[in-house]
């Protein structure tokens, strides 16, 4: 029973602190929901901020200890997608009616990435999560969305985040259609190497 979680933080016999931090982001989803459910939104927001910041820390740890791996990158992407969907629930609980009023932004912000994953699979038979700059900016805006609304009171952050995330997914689709497969591409219009005939 313990082999499964252990296998997520140990690769090739070595403990991977970055993977443990990545998993902590997923584990912290439940306490945020629980705190919101019992009427403790400020405490929930604090736990949320800790969880969101772990997305910066896990990458730093992987680079610091030279333990970057394809598995770690996939684990990070999977947890990020799970955490992103949880953000929809957090926002719905923190701001009742917000998602309903801005449903089109919600569809782009939360449905767009899922549609992109499906399209990337259909086009390449792989799920391609590029590290283009627009994707990084979109992730920062998405993960900062709840705190930004809480601090500023401006709900336009929802639309701004949706616009950036939507544009990023379109940019990545352009890269795929052009034949791009380099996950470290900085943008969707980098030169794409054509296979030799």
C-alpha positions, 0 to 999 in steps of 0.5 A: 500500500505504501509502495505507490506514494513512495515510488512517486518521491523515489527515483532510481533509489534516490529520494527526490525532494522536488517530487515530494514538494510537488505532491504536497501541492496536491495534498494541500487541496483537501485542507483548503476545501475543508477550511472554506467549508467551515467558514475559515476563508482567510486560513484557507487562502493562506494554505492555498498560497503555500500550496501555490508557491510550492510550484516555484519551489519544486522546480528550484529543488530539482535544479538545485540538486540536479534531479530534474527528470522526465517523470518529475516534469510529468508529475508536476504537470499532472499535479498542476492540472489537478490544482488548476481544477481545484482553483475553480472550486476554491473560487466558487466557494470564496466568491459565490456567483463569480463563476456563473457571472463570468462563465465564458472566462471560466470555460476558457480558463479551466476548459481550455487546458483540458481541450488542449490536452485532448487535441495534443493527444489527437494530433501527436498521440502524446500529451505535450506540455510546452514550457513556452513563456505564455504558459508560464505567465498563464500559470502565474496568473491562474495560481495568483487569481484567488489572492489577486481578487482577495487583495484588490477586489477586482474580479477582472483578474478572471478575464485577464487570466482566461485571455492569457491561458487561452492565447497560450493554448492556441500558441502551443497548438500552432507549435504542434501543427507546425511540427514542434515537439521540443517541450522546452520551446520558449514560444510557439513560433520557434524554428521547427526542424523538419525530419530528413527524408 
